[in-house]
Amino acid sequence: MDITTITTFFLYLDPLSPNSWKAEEVAENWLLTYPGRYSNPKFDKQRELKKQAIMADKDKLKKYRKRLGSLSWFMGRLNEPLA
């Protein structure tokens, strides 16, 4: 017998929403969405330093705002582990 599991999720994305976020919100949402090793509590200090670095870099903030509001960017990252 073959059992197939189907997972469905719904995503609501407002592409303009990140434009109204403060720098701290952009940095925090970026690190929540793409945590890398910073999701491990032993890297809390490094995570905070990374957050501060993001907030201090206007070009990075602009890029991350655009990416956080982009469905195509999200889908591309979602697909990465499957490739």
Backbone torsions as a table, in degrees:
resi	resn	phi	psi	omega
1	MET	NA	133.5	-179.3
2	ASP	-102.6	121.6	178.7
3	ILE	-106.9	126.2	179.3
4	THR	-111.6	130.1	176.8
5	THR	-103.9	127.8	178.8
6	ILE	-116.2	126.0	177.5
7	THR	-110.3	130.7	178.4
8	THR	-121.7	137.2	173.8
9	PHE	-138.4	155.7	179.2
10	PHE	-116.7	139.2	-178.7
11	LEU	-125.3	125.7	172.5
12	TYR	-105.3	125.4	-177.5
13	LEU	-132.4	124.2	173.8
14	ASP	-106.4	105.1	-174.5
15	PRO	-63.7	-18.8	-179.8
16	LEU	-92.6	-15.7	-176.8
17	SER	-56.0	-46.1	-179.7
18	PRO	-60.5	-21.4	179.0
19	ASN	-66.0	-23.5	-179.1
20	SER	-96.8	-2.4	-179.3
21	TRP	-77.4	146.1	172.8
22	LYS	-70.8	162.1	-178.8
23	ALA	-55.6	-40.2	-179.3
24	GLU	-63.9	-38.6	178.9
25	GLU	-66.2	-40.6	178.4
26	VAL	-62.1	-49.1	-179.0
27	ALA	-61.7	-44.1	-179.1
28	GLU	-65.3	-45.4	179.3
29	ASN	-65.6	-35.7	177.4
30	TRP	-63.2	-46.4	-178.4
31	LEU	-70.9	-25.5	174.1
32	LEU	-74.5	-37.2	-177.8
33	THR	-77.7	-38.9	-179.4
34	TYR	-127.6	72.1	-171.6
35	PRO	-73.4	-29.3	-175.0
36	GLY	54.6	-138.7	-179.1
37	ARG	-73.0	-13.2	-176.6
38	TYR	-71.2	-4.5	176.4
39	SER	-77.7	-17.5	178.8
40	ASN	-80.6	125.9	-177.8
41	PRO	-56.4	-24.3	-179.8
42	LYS	-70.6	-11.7	177.7
43	PHE	-105.3	21.8	-178.2
44	ASP	-57.5	-42.0	-178.9
45	LYS	-64.6	-44.9	178.8
46	GLN	-65.5	-35.6	178.0
47	ARG	-61.9	-44.1	179.6
48	GLU	-64.5	-39.3	177.6
49	LEU	-65.1	-40.2	177.4
50	LYS	-63.4	-42.3	178.7
51	LYS	-60.6	-45.3	179.0
52	GLN	-63.2	-39.5	179.2
53	ALA	-64.5	-41.0	177.8
54	ILE	-62.6	-45.4	-177.9
55	MET	-64.2	-28.4	-177.8
56	ALA	-84.6	-12.7	-175.4
57	ASP	-106.1	102.2	-176.6
58	LYS	-61.6	-37.0	179.1
59	ASP	-66.7	-41.6	179.1
60	LYS	-65.7	-41.5	177.6
61	LEU	-59.5	-43.8	179.8
62	LYS	-62.1	-44.6	179.9
63	LYS	-64.3	-43.6	-178.1
64	TYR	-69.6	-36.1	175.1
65	ARG	-58.7	-46.7	-179.1
66	LYS	-62.7	-44.6	-178.0
67	ARG	-68.5	-37.9	179.5
68	LEU	-67.3	-20.6	178.0
69	GLY	-100.7	7.8	-174.1
70	SER	-107.6	117.8	177.3
71	LEU	-65.9	-40.0	-178.8
72	SER	-65.2	-37.4	176.5
73	TRP	-63.7	-45.0	179.5
74	PHE	-60.8	-47.2	-178.6
75	MET	-64.0	-36.9	177.0
76	GLY	-63.0	-41.2	179.1
77	ARG	-72.2	-34.6	178.6
78	LEU	-64.2	-35.4	-177.3
79	ASN	-78.8	-22.5	-175.4
80	GLU	-50.8	-51.6	-177.4
81	PRO	-65.0	-20.4	-179.0
82	LEU	-84.3	-20.1	-176.1
83	ALA	-75.4	NA	NA
